[in-house]
Amino acid sequence: MKVEKEFVLREIAGDYVIIPTGKTVLSFNGLITVNEVGADLWKMLQSEVTFEDLVQGILDIYDVDEETAKEDIQEFLDTLVEGGILEI
């Protein structure tokens, strides 16, 4: 899976925001605010990765149990898919 190139992550006033660019601005209204974990996941999604890669990446960075990480990552991915931001 990999994120669409028409979306970028920006840090604005201490908040991380995923915003559309180019022609995507016309079809995607708004932006998505993410926390630090979401920003880290976004950075991992800049290249082709698997769900297991994302889980391991988060486990390497944060002190969280694997089950919680999997649930939170899946929720984040579902949000991106629903928004047309992520290709699976």
Protein Blocks (a to p, Z undefined) as FASTA:
>chain_A
ZZdfkbccddeehiacdddehjllmmmgcdddddfklmmmmmmmmpccdfklmmmmmmmm
pccdfklmmmmmmmmmmmmmmnopacZZ
